[in-house]
Amino acid sequence: MACISASGLLLSPLIIYQGQNLWSSWKGSNDLEGTCYAVSEKGWMTTAVFNGWFSKFFAMVSERPLLVIMDGHVSHLDKGTIDLAIQNNITLFKLPPHATDILQPLDKCCFGPLKLKWNQKLLEWQRLNQRKLTKPEFADMICEIWNIGISSSVIKKSFESTGIFPCCRDKYPVERLNEIKLKRYKERAQNPNPLDVFELYQEEEKDENARDISEQGIEQCETKENEEPRPSTSFEHILLQKINKTNPEIKRRRKVDSQCAVLTSAEYLRMINEKEALQKMKKEPKKKIPKVTESSSDNDSIPYKDESDTENLTVEDIVNEENQSNEDFCVSDIKNGDYILVKFCTKKKILHYVALVESVGENECSVSYLRRKGDKFIFPQIPEKYNVPKDDVVLKLPAPDFHGGTARVSQKFVFSIAFDKFNVN
């Protein structure tokens, strides 16, 4: 990659090798001072390579303010580079695509003489060496012809021929401009009333659409007249076509921005921020909250709230909340037949279960767990009886309310207490 200025200055080249790692043996022994080296998967310019070079660019050029004109490959530019340019009083300007042969000084005047010198040097080297050119030799040969192929006079002439410096809009050929857009631009410059111009644009768009439709109709008529006889449509022919049918290759066309732009402007930076935020929203997975139903099996645990609400909390935080809300609770008050809330600590969070006390020991209790079904609790079909330490008892619950009616409804219990601070299962 080359970088030149309108004053005739030429920076040392950026040499990109194909590979995963950059080895010191790949650098030339007689390269120019300030020559940069980089690697990429295919040997092409990438965002990481350009950002690394751009961070060194500030030390190479100290003049400020600075205007940096780039080609249309904005895929090699990220938000960090734009922020860095704004902080250093550098304006980045992107040229429109498909116009480098007219607007880019390097393509128009500089690379031609450099390629000619390179071909001459390569032919000379091949006469003396009947082998493959190595990476260090490649770097030395490029640096040897670098300042000769791209001279200061050629650089100044390239900026002048493109009309960039001195600035001259007449250098750009009018026939390369879009006729419709050029006409609109002239009418907008002559007509001070924007409403009249807007109406004129609408009429032109209608005429454009009508012309496209008529052209399509003429093309269809011509194809029908010149249509060749169709092949046989016998059963055997159709069957062979189905068997030998191959899926057509789908060519994805990349959308290219056809406009020039100031990349360091606030509008362009806001557009990048919105694009990054949209991509981040697409990557975030949606949380699936299980639906609580009465027909859930007894062995399924039904979370009362989203697990993400408690995964960032520590065990100490939850225990402190429980102690603050239950200062009057005493474990010695527990007796057989009481309903209690028991905690179960995992690696990331604390779970709570409602249990019925069956016996009370000195340091632990024998309990039978209940399962939560919505706002009600039931005993599972297979009893879950365990011994739990008294230290794991969080709360003594009030006596539950029994619902009469059918036998199934009578087995459901409701506690007149809010479990908002607990992850009850």
Protein Blocks (a to p, Z undefined) as FASTA:
>chain_A
ZZddfkopacddddddedfbdcfklpcfkbcehiacdddfkopacfklmmmmmmmmmmmp
mcdcddddddfklmlpcfklmmmmmmnopacddddehilmmmmmklmmmmmmmmmmmmmm
mmmmmmmpgcdddfklmmmmmmmmmmmmmcfklmmmmmmmnomaccdfklpcfklpcfkl
mmmmmmmmmmmblklmmmmmmmmmmmmmmmmmmmmmmmmmmmmmmpccdddfbfklmmmm
mmmpccddddddddddfbdcdfkbmklmmmmmmmmmmmmmmmpccdddddddfkbcfklc
cdfbdfklmmmpcfklmmmmmmmmmmmbcfklpcehiacddddddfkbccddddddfbdc
fkbccddddddehjaccddfbdcdddddfklpmbdcddddddehjfklmmpccddbdfkl
pccZZ
